[in-house]
Amino acid sequence: MADSPEVLEAIEKKNDRSFFLEKVKTMPSLIEWSDEKIRDDKEVILEAVKVDGGALEFASDRLKDDKEVLLSAVSQAGWTCCYASDRLKADKNVLLTATKNDGQVLYFASKELRDDKDVVLSAVNNKPIILKYASFRLRSDKDVAIAAIKNGKNKVIEYINPKLLEDADIKALLDSFNK
């Protein structure tokens, strides 16, 4: 792709805001070839991440710390929260939005959000095995364990506090999968 006509044109017009504002609507990855000033242009980056959240990779650090930009990117592709600033990786609203699309993002969450029941439940409902990145306290929480088991069956058992596996409701749920 680096030598495609589109990329060559983007390289040639790397400082042309209007060119990028229009082109990212159909080819958001072209933002990679833009000048730093374009990568720091909120309007251009918002247009790019609406189409492909992955374009956030090429945004300026300032825009990776902009909640509106992040919410737009993670709404389109949850995994893009990996590019978020540390401040926004600790923002519950951003992580809840991201985990609805991709539970794996719990891996990128702050320590505090790995201990937030709402965030962890959202993540395990989307990707049960991600329970392994939840806090120990929440791996010992019955509601979280049940959600993870319902969605991940026996694959999540090793991440649940062993004492919780003795709970009658959890035993019954596990037994229902083994029949």
C-alpha positions as a Markdown table, in Angstrom:
| # | Residue | x | y | z |
|---|---|---|---|---|
| 1 | Met | 0.0 | 0.0 | 0.0 |
| 2 | Ala | 2.9 | 2.3 | 0.6 |
| 3 | Asp | 3.4 | 2.9 | -3.1 |
| 4 | Ser | -0.3 | 3.0 | -4.0 |
| 5 | Pro | -1.4 | 6.1 | -5.9 |
| 6 | Glu | -3.5 | 7.2 | -2.9 |
| 7 | Val | -0.5 | 7.0 | -0.5 |
| 8 | Leu | 1.7 | 8.8 | -3.0 |
| 9 | Glu | -0.8 | 11.6 | -3.3 |
| 10 | Ala | -1.2 | 11.7 | 0.5 |
| 11 | Ile | 2.6 | 12.0 | 0.9 |
| 12 | Glu | 2.6 | 14.8 | -1.7 |
| 13 | Lys | -0.2 | 16.6 | 0.1 |
| 14 | Lys | 0.8 | 15.8 | 3.6 |
| 15 | Asn | 0.1 | 19.4 | 4.8 |
| 16 | Asp | -3.2 | 19.8 | 2.9 |
| 17 | Arg | -6.0 | 19.8 | 5.5 |
| 18 | Ser | -8.9 | 19.9 | 3.1 |
| 19 | Phe | -7.4 | 16.9 | 1.2 |
| 20 | Phe | -7.2 | 14.8 | 4.3 |
| 21 | Leu | -10.6 | 16.0 | 5.7 |
| 22 | Glu | -12.2 | 14.6 | 2.5 |
| 23 | Lys | -10.0 | 11.5 | 2.0 |
| 24 | Val | -10.2 | 10.1 | 5.5 |
| 25 | Lys | -14.0 | 9.6 | 5.0 |
| 26 | Thr | -13.2 | 6.8 | 2.6 |
| 27 | Met | -9.6 | 5.9 | 3.4 |
| 28 | Pro | -8.9 | 6.8 | 7.1 |
| 29 | Ser | -5.6 | 5.0 | 7.1 |
| 30 | Leu | -4.2 | 7.7 | 4.8 |
| 31 | Ile | -3.9 | 9.8 | 8.0 |
| 32 | Glu | -0.6 | 7.9 | 8.6 |
| 33 | Trp | 1.0 | 9.9 | 5.8 |
| 34 | Ser | -0.1 | 13.3 | 7.0 |
| 35 | Asp | 1.9 | 16.0 | 8.7 |
| 36 | Glu | 1.9 | 16.3 | 12.5 |
| 37 | Lys | -0.3 | 19.3 | 12.3 |
| 38 | Ile | -3.0 | 17.3 | 10.4 |
| 39 | Arg | -2.7 | 14.5 | 13.0 |
| 40 | Asp | -3.4 | 17.1 | 15.7 |
| 41 | Asp | -6.5 | 18.4 | 13.9 |
| 42 | Lys | -9.5 | 17.2 | 15.8 |
| 43 | Glu | -12.0 | 17.5 | 13.0 |
| 44 | Val | -9.8 | 15.4 | 10.6 |
| 45 | Ile | -9.1 | 12.8 | 13.2 |
| 46 | Leu | -12.8 | 12.5 | 14.2 |
| 47 | Glu | -13.7 | 11.9 | 10.6 |
| 48 | Ala | -11.1 | 9.2 | 10.3 |
| 49 | Val | -12.0 | 7.3 | 13.5 |
| 50 | Lys | -15.7 | 7.4 | 12.7 |
| 51 | Val | -14.8 | 5.2 | 9.7 |
| 52 | Asp | -12.0 | 3.2 | 11.2 |
| 53 | Gly | -11.2 | 3.5 | 15.0 |
| 54 | Gly | -7.7 | 2.2 | 14.2 |
| 55 | Ala | -6.8 | 5.5 | 12.7 |
| 56 | Leu | -6.5 | 6.7 | 16.3 |
| 57 | Glu | -3.0 | 5.2 | 16.2 |
| 58 | Phe | -1.8 | 8.1 | 14.1 |
| 59 | Ala | -3.5 | 10.9 | 16.0 |
| 60 | Ser | -1.4 | 13.3 | 18.1 |
| 61 | Asp | -1.0 | 12.5 | 21.8 |
| 62 | Arg | -3.2 | 15.5 | 22.6 |
| 63 | Leu | -6.1 | 13.9 | 20.6 |
| 64 | Lys | -5.4 | 10.5 | 22.2 |
| 65 | Asp | -6.3 | 12.3 | 25.4 |
| 66 | Asp | -9.5 | 13.9 | 24.0 |
| 67 | Lys | -12.5 | 12.1 | 25.4 |
| 68 | Glu | -14.7 | 12.9 | 22.4 |
| 69 | Val | -12.2 | 11.5 | 20.0 |
| 70 | Leu | -11.6 | 8.4 | 22.1 |
| 71 | Leu | -15.4 | 7.7 | 22.5 |
| 72 | Ser | -15.8 | 7.9 | 18.7 |
| 73 | Ala | -12.9 | 5.5 | 18.1 |
| 74 | Val | -13.8 | 2.9 | 20.7 |
| 75 | Ser | -17.4 | 3.0 | 19.6 |
| 76 | Gln | -16.3 | 2.0 | 16.2 |
| 77 | Ala | -13.5 | -0.4 | 17.4 |
| 78 | Gly | -13.2 | -1.1 | 21.1 |
| 79 | Trp | -9.6 | -2.3 | 20.9 |
| 80 | Thr | -8.4 | 1.1 | 20.0 |
| 81 | Cys | -8.5 | 2.2 | 23.6 |
| 82 | Cys | -5.0 | 0.7 | 23.6 |
| 83 | Tyr | -4.0 | 4.1 | 22.1 |
| 84 | Ala | -5.7 | 6.1 | 24.7 |
| 85 | Ser | -3.8 | 8.3 | 27.2 |
| 86 | Asp | -3.4 | 6.9 | 30.7 |
| 87 | Arg | -6.0 | 9.4 | 31.9 |
| 88 | Leu | -8.6 | 8.0 | 29.5 |
| 89 | Lys | -7.7 | 4.4 | 30.1 |
| 90 | Ala | -8.9 | 5.2 | 33.6 |
| 91 | Asp | -12.2 | 6.8 | 32.4 |
| 92 | Lys | -15.1 | 4.5 | 33.2 |
| 93 | Asn | -17.3 | 5.8 | 30.4 |
| 94 | Val | -14.6 | 5.2 | 27.8 |
| 95 | Leu | -13.9 | 1.7 | 29.1 |
| 96 | Leu | -17.6 | 0.8 | 29.3 |
| 97 | Thr | -18.1 | 1.9 | 25.7 |
| 98 | Ala | -15.0 | -0.1 | 24.6 |
| 99 | Thr | -15.9 | -3.3 | 26.4 |
| 100 | Lys | -19.2 | -3.4 | 24.7 |
| 101 | Asn | -17.4 | -3.9 | 21.4 |
| 102 | Asp | -14.4 | -5.8 | 22.7 |
| 103 | Gly | -14.1 | -7.3 | 26.2 |
| 104 | Gln | -10.3 | -7.7 | 25.6 |
| 105 | Val | -9.8 | -4.1 | 26.4 |
| 106 | Leu | -10.0 | -4.8 | 30.1 |
| 107 | Tyr | -6.3 | -5.6 | 29.6 |
| 108 | Phe | -5.6 | -1.9 | 28.9 |
| 109 | Ala | -7.8 | -0.6 | 31.7 |
| 110 | Ser | -6.4 | 1.1 | 34.8 |
| 111 | Lys | -6.0 | -0.9 | 38.0 |
| 112 | Glu | -9.1 | 0.9 | 39.4 |
| 113 | Leu | -11.3 | -0.1 | 36.5 |
| 114 | Arg | -10.1 | -3.7 | 36.6 |
| 115 | Asp | -11.8 | -3.5 | 40.1 |
| 116 | Asp | -15.0 | -1.8 | 38.9 |
| 117 | Lys | -17.8 | -4.3 | 38.8 |
| 118 | Asp | -19.7 | -2.6 | 35.9 |
| 119 | Val | -16.6 | -2.5 | 33.7 |
| 120 | Val | -15.6 | -6.1 | 34.5 |
| 121 | Leu | -19.2 | -7.4 | 33.9 |
| 122 | Ser | -19.3 | -5.6 | 30.6 |
| 123 | Ala | -16.0 | -7.1 | 29.6 |
| 124 | Val | -16.7 | -10.7 | 30.6 |
| 125 | Asn | -20.1 | -10.5 | 29.0 |
| 126 | Asn | -18.3 | -9.8 | 25.7 |
| 127 | Lys | -15.2 | -11.9 | 26.3 |
| 128 | Pro | -15.4 | -14.2 | 29.3 |
| 129 | Ile | -11.8 | -15.2 | 29.4 |
| 130 | Ile | -10.8 | -11.6 | 30.1 |
| 131 | Leu | -11.8 | -12.4 | 33.6 |
| 132 | Lys | -8.1 | -13.2 | 34.2 |
| 133 | Tyr | -7.4 | -9.4 | 34.1 |
| 134 | Ala | -10.0 | -8.5 | 36.6 |
| 135 | Ser | -9.0 | -7.7 | 40.2 |
| 136 | Phe | -8.8 | -10.6 | 42.6 |
| 137 | Arg | -11.7 | -9.1 | 44.5 |
| 138 | Leu | -14.0 | -9.3 | 41.4 |
| 139 | Arg | -12.7 | -12.8 | 40.5 |
| 140 | Ser | -14.2 | -13.6 | 43.9 |
| 141 | Asp | -17.5 | -11.9 | 43.1 |
| 142 | Lys | -20.4 | -14.3 | 42.5 |
| 143 | Asp | -22.2 | -12.1 | 39.9 |
| 144 | Val | -19.0 | -11.7 | 37.9 |
| 145 | Ala | -18.2 | -15.4 | 38.1 |
| 146 | Ile | -21.7 | -16.4 | 37.0 |
| 147 | Ala | -21.6 | -14.0 | 34.0 |
| 148 | Ala | -18.1 | -15.3 | 33.0 |
| 149 | Ile | -19.3 | -19.0 | 33.3 |
| 150 | Lys | -22.5 | -18.4 | 31.4 |
| 151 | Asn | -20.6 | -16.8 | 28.5 |
| 152 | Gly | -17.4 | -18.9 | 28.7 |
| 153 | Lys | -18.5 | -22.2 | 30.3 |
| 154 | Asn | -15.6 | -24.2 | 31.7 |
| 155 | Lys | -12.9 | -22.0 | 30.0 |
| 156 | Val | -13.0 | -19.4 | 32.8 |
| 157 | Ile | -12.9 | -21.7 | 35.9 |
| 158 | Glu | -9.1 | -21.2 | 36.5 |
| 159 | Tyr | -9.6 | -17.5 | 36.9 |
| 160 | Ile | -12.4 | -17.7 | 39.5 |
| 161 | Asn | -11.5 | -17.8 | 43.2 |
| 162 | Pro | -11.5 | -21.5 | 44.0 |
| 163 | Lys | -13.6 | -20.9 | 47.1 |
| 164 | Leu | -16.3 | -19.5 | 44.9 |
| 165 | Leu | -16.5 | -22.7 | 43.0 |
| 166 | Glu | -17.9 | -24.4 | 46.1 |
| 167 | Asp | -21.0 | -22.1 | 45.9 |
| 168 | Ala | -24.2 | -24.1 | 45.2 |
| 169 | Asp | -25.4 | -21.8 | 42.4 |
| 170 | Ile | -22.1 | -21.9 | 40.7 |
| 171 | Lys | -21.7 | -25.7 | 41.1 |
| 172 | Ala | -25.2 | -26.1 | 39.6 |
| 173 | Leu | -24.3 | -23.8 | 36.6 |
| 174 | Leu | -21.1 | -25.7 | 36.0 |
| 175 | Asp | -22.9 | -29.1 | 36.3 |
| 176 | Ser | -25.5 | -27.9 | 33.7 |
| 177 | Phe | -22.6 | -27.6 | 31.1 |
| 178 | Asn | -21.2 | -31.0 | 31.9 |
| 179 | Lys | -24.4 | -32.9 | 31.2 |
